[in-house]
Amino acid sequence: MTLNAVPSHPGSLCYVLKLHRDSRPAQGLIAGLIEHVATGESVPFDDAAQLVAALLAHAATDAAQSCHQTRGEPS
């Protein structure tokens, strides 16, 4: 068995999701913060659409990509 040295889920693209205490996921109501682990940058969101938009926007930033590249992970 040969292991692939390139991680399929690189740590440089790792995020923490923090839901606000008033979120009600069972009703589809979420709000909170998404935080990029490597840089500590966080973005608030008020619904699922904003959460996805914030994640996609941040993952494409130079900050996220530079973390990805400086750790020796392919871009």
C-alpha positions as CSV (number, residue, x, y, z in Angstrom):
1,M,0.0,0.0,0.0
2,T,1.4,3.4,-1.0
3,L,0.3,6.4,1.1
4,N,-0.2,9.7,-0.7
5,A,2.0,12.4,1.0
6,V,-0.4,15.2,-0.1
7,P,-3.3,15.4,2.4
8,S,-6.8,15.3,1.0
9,H,-7.9,17.8,3.7
10,P,-5.0,20.2,4.2
11,G,-4.8,21.9,7.6
12,S,-4.3,25.2,5.9
13,L,-7.8,25.1,4.7
14,C,-9.3,24.2,8.1
15,Y,-12.1,26.3,9.6
16,V,-14.0,26.4,12.9
17,L,-17.7,26.9,12.9
18,K,-19.1,28.7,16.0
19,L,-22.9,28.8,16.1
20,H,-24.6,31.6,18.0
21,R,-26.5,30.5,21.1
22,D,-29.8,31.7,19.5
23,S,-29.3,29.4,16.4
24,R,-32.0,26.8,15.8
25,P,-30.5,24.3,13.4
26,A,-33.6,22.1,13.5
27,Q,-35.6,25.0,12.1
28,G,-32.9,25.8,9.6
29,L,-31.9,29.0,11.5
30,I,-28.2,29.4,12.0
31,A,-26.0,32.4,12.8
32,G,-22.5,32.6,14.1
33,L,-18.8,32.9,13.1
34,I,-16.6,30.9,10.8
35,E,-12.9,31.2,11.7
36,H,-9.9,30.2,9.7
37,V,-7.6,28.2,11.9
38,A,-4.3,29.2,10.4
39,T,-4.8,32.9,10.4
40,G,-7.5,33.4,13.1
41,E,-9.5,35.5,10.7
42,S,-13.3,35.2,11.4
43,V,-16.4,36.2,9.5
44,P,-19.8,36.5,11.0
45,F,-22.9,35.0,9.2
46,D,-26.6,35.3,9.7
47,D,-27.8,32.4,7.6
48,A,-26.6,29.3,5.7
49,A,-26.2,31.3,2.5
50,Q,-23.9,33.8,4.2
51,L,-21.9,30.9,5.8
52,V,-21.3,29.3,2.5
53,A,-20.4,32.6,0.8
54,A,-18.0,33.5,3.6
55,L,-16.3,30.1,3.4
56,L,-15.9,30.2,-0.4
57,A,-14.7,33.8,-0.4
58,H,-12.1,33.2,2.4
59,A,-10.8,30.0,0.9
60,A,-10.0,31.9,-2.3
61,T,-8.1,34.7,-0.5
62,D,-4.4,35.2,-0.7
63,A,-4.2,34.6,3.1
64,A,-5.7,31.1,2.9
65,Q,-3.8,30.2,-0.3
66,S,-0.5,31.5,1.2
67,C,-0.9,29.3,4.2
68,H,-1.6,26.4,1.9
69,Q,1.6,27.1,-0.2
70,T,3.9,27.9,2.7
71,R,3.3,24.5,4.3
72,G,4.5,22.7,1.3
73,E,1.1,21.7,0.1
74,P,0.3,22.0,-3.6
75,S,-2.0,24.9,-4.7
